[in-house]
Structures are given as structure tokens and as C-alpha cells.
Amino acid sequence: MDIYHIVKRPLVTEKGTHQSQQSHGRTKHMPPRSGAYTFEVHPEASKPQIRQAIEKIYGVRVQSIRTSRRTGKARRVRFKVGKTADWKKAVVVLRGDHHIDLF
């Protein structure tokens, strides 16, 4: 799978913008970290694939990744009931002084 097919788009929300501006200094047990950025990714992508894609596309170092699968919602269209598509969300935490300027 191509790295540009793994990351579909960044999710720009109020919560995501707030998390991207949060950073933490080095503590006794944890290295310093930058903000957390949220992306919509391919549903079949694994964490190592997402890490590699983010590092190559944005030129940053990734510290950790959290993923979640989001199920589609039931929607009514005229007289039929349909469903929106299932999708996968990835929250990417960057190392130290790295940041992404999209947010």
C-alpha cells in the first residue's frame, strides 16, 4: 500500500486543534513530547505503516500512535435506510520539538 493512500486526510476539529498545541517536557519516566495530531487513515493500515507514512510525508518523528475504528451511522435517504462508511482514526503523538503546521 502506498504511503499517500494510508493517510487520507487530517481531522481538523476543536479538540484536535487543542491537542496539537499541548506539549509536555521531559519527566523522570517519559521523554519530551510534542502535540497530538489526528488523521483519517485507511482501515487496513497498521500502526507501523501509519508511523512510516506520517514520518515520510511530514518529515517529523513519531513517538506513539493510538488508533480506533469508527463504525458508520444509520442514515435515512427518502424511504430507505442506509449507512455511512466505516473509517479508522489515528492520533499521532510527535517527539520533542517536532510539529506539523497544518493545525
Secondary structure as GFF3:
##gff-version 3
##sequence-region A 1 103
A	DSSP	alpha_helix	3	6	.	.	.	ID=ss1
A	DSSP	beta_strand	7	10	.	.	.	ID=ss2
A	DSSP	alpha_helix	14	21	.	.	.	ID=ss3
A	DSSP	beta_strand	33	41	.	.	.	ID=ss4
A	DSSP	alpha_helix	47	58	.	.	.	ID=ss5
A	DSSP	beta_strand	62	70	.	.	.	ID=ss6
A	DSSP	beta_strand	74	77	.	.	.	ID=ss7
A	DSSP	beta_strand	80	83	.	.	.	ID=ss8
A	DSSP	beta_strand	87	95	.	.	.	ID=ss9
###
